[in-house]
């Protein structure tokens, strides 16, 4: 066995060591049952929406919040119209939201918009809120979303995340790749964590936190490129247990162009590195000092895969250039790399196929597309490899994602044969 082949073998072994515990999550999630809720308390909530040029979708989100089966007088909707150049603020107000407008071209990103919004609520809004929901402008909520989240909040979880589904699973292999990953995260990661009494992870949108949590944090002070992961890790380190509500369903829009996807995931990759640089030491201390499964789980989620992937790409590309330059045979290297890729493909395919099978009724597209995108899911995940490498060298900044899939819940859940709104033409973003 050559040096490169040995390195590839070691990387595969390290992947297994780091992530084999997640295979244990599968039977836990399939066989485990959640405990009945305790006595449900009625809480007052503020819904927080950070929006930048979201005129196409924000109205339907606000309508879906106002259509909740939870007492309307206990839900207030607040929108931060953040550096908008369109009529997002006007549309949000016309649908019943309280809107605060922000213009700041230096402090850009969702984290700064959330800090601004919470500060304005504290300064201007009447009354105290027991909890705060964080939603993105492209979200659509199931009618019982807040009432279901309220049950888990009443159980004592002061940070709660939800089941994240997709508006546009069937658009193409890119949107399906995103959506299948989020479905797997909900069903086979957060669900299993909840059943085992470990801490779950907040993923971008569709979560809530209590007033105590945000006061203990001194307001929203999470501004890294992946502010959701930073918020998760900071609270896990503090010993806060993040809950998961499987019956609270949220739909969001996934990118369909590779360019847009590349830009977004480049930010995520760099953000994971930022979070690990800031919190990795504390996480590892939690693993070894406190024997915390939550700390280990979160540490594995933010760093090892990216590092191992980058090492694998660099080693194999360098070896190929060296052998080619020396006139050497590339067959052994190609065979080793092919075996590694095949093993990874099969592993990812199994994970995607299991998720597709168990969440079949929750995936809103034709059966043919469901099957097809189970096979393309590993390819989508493979595209993370060049993204992880590029994130080490490319300047990365927060940029908004264009959302144009204005869809009602009825349109999202319509039978596959029924005509659904097509993706709109992408507009230029700042």
Secondary structure, 3 states (H helix, E strand, C coil): CCHHHHHHHHHHHHHHHHHCHHHHHHHHHHHCCCCCCCCCCCCCEEEEEEECCCCCCHHHHHHHHHCCCCCHHHEEEEEEEECCCCCHHHHHHHCCCEEEEECCCCCCCHHHHHHHHHHHHHHHCCCCCCEEEEEECCCEECCCHHHHHHHHHHCCCCEEEEEEEECCCCCCHHHHHHHHHHHHHHHHHHHHHHHHCCCCCCCCCCEEEEHHHHHHCCCCCCCCCCHHHHHHHHHHHCCCCEEEEEEEEEEECCCCCHHHHHHHHHHHHHHHHHHHHHHHHHHHHHHHHCCCHHHHHHHHHHHHHHHHHHHHHHHHHHHHHHHHHCCCCCHHHHHHHHHHHHHHHHHHHHHHHHHHHHCHHHCCCCHHHHHHHHHHHHHHHHCHHHHHHHHCCCCCCCCCCCCCCCCCHHHHCCCCCCCCCCCCCCCCCC
